[in-house]
Amino acid sequence: TGYITLDDGYGNTGACESAITYIDGEKGILRYRGYPIEELAENSRFTDVAYLLLHGELPNIDQLTQFSTQLNESSIIHEDMHHFFNGFPRGSHPMGILATMVASLSTFYPVPDQLDTATEIQIVANLISQVRTIAAFSYKKSIGEPLVYPSYKLKYVRNFLTMMFASPVRDYQLDDDIVRAIDMFLILHADHEQNCSTSSVRTAGSSLANVYAVASSGIAALWGPRHGGANQEVISMLEQIHAEGGDGTEFINQAKDKNSSSRLMGFGHRVYKNFDPRALVLKKHCDKLLNKPGMNDPLFDIARRLEEIALNDDYFISRKLYPNVDFYSGLILRAAGIPTNMFTVLFAMGRMPGWLAHWREMIHGETVTIYRPRQIYVGEPLRHYKNTIPR
Ligand code: CMC
């Protein structure tokens, strides 16, 4: 029957062929469909990038208009789904709500066994658009404010921020720099080849399961602190340093201490060993945002100090531990007023086009091989049944 090779966590196994995203961790390269992430981040908008990931080419103006219109027309969740929000206990984590609500879309929008292109594109539009509506609604529910419905007049990010923050009891003005920074955050998170959540989507999708349930499996995988939850951890670290009254020096010393399990959150990366290209792009926008008048958050001063110390400290330099994307994205989301427990939800919004591009690539592959890894069995050898319970 041949040999089974152990590859814990599949770190050295190519699980599929893919034409979507290229990464070179040593050189700090990330490209979507061949385009460098830096060029996409500076020149395009999230909906262009979503289209690119899904269709393989950047849209022309007609294609973008059609795609944006379809996203707007698909943005309202079925009115009956609103009852579900009332059923979640107070204080529910928005990622739990998101995973549940996205899975429940499968019951409201049945998927035929045979998918034609138009149906497939409609499903994709539903998911990309409705994940945003559900995200904003779950936040509104959590603070007990009335829901704000999506508007066909607004573009993707403006629509989201308005659903999140518009309120009958507060004045809310959209800030162009914040809109741009959130757009960029979504672009930079839109795909990252076979990471944990995308592999979950491909694994669940390979059984040809319902695509809404498949997308929900991606959300479940993303939820963990070792994956999508890291930017939230950056803010928790800064809050802890602030609460303890320090400036970060002590925390850095602890992170360097090999007898301590503490690490400087937002530094280092499993794949990018010299620099994280997404972090370089975000740093520029993060600096711009944090220097705006009125941004007087003590956590930002601590973050600047940590960044400065770590970038000049031999421990971090010799191990090539640079600030990663989560360091800057955590700061950007906080500056945008996004509550910390919503950070991973925004990551899920950004990653949805990537998950769906992988799902489409897989179901249109020459063969859809069901994901079915093997294992190395390390349990008991053969033994025979003996009665342990008198009967
Ligand atoms: N703070 C202090 N020391 C560190 C850190 C850190 N953040 N990261 C790595 N090290 C040390 C580690 O102790 C080891 O030291 P030594 O060689 O003396 O034993 C050395 O650097 C190499 O570390 P490693 O654990 O072999 O590196 P890795 O590639 O396995 O870990 C990592 C990568 C991201 C898990 C790790 O750097 C880390 O825990 N960082 C903090 C958490 C974080 O920011 N995670 C988000 C990463 S980006 C997520 C994404 O792209 O989705």
Boltz pocket constraint, residues with backbone or C-beta under 6 A from the ligand:
constraints:
  - pocket:
      binder: B
      contacts: [[A, 225], [A, 226], [A, 227], [A, 228], [A, 230], [A, 255], [A, 256], [A, 262], [A, 263], [A, 264], [A, 265], [A, 266], [A, 267], [A, 268], [A, 269], [A, 270], [A, 271], [A, 319], [A, 321], [A, 324], [A, 325], [A, 326]]
      max_distance: 6.0
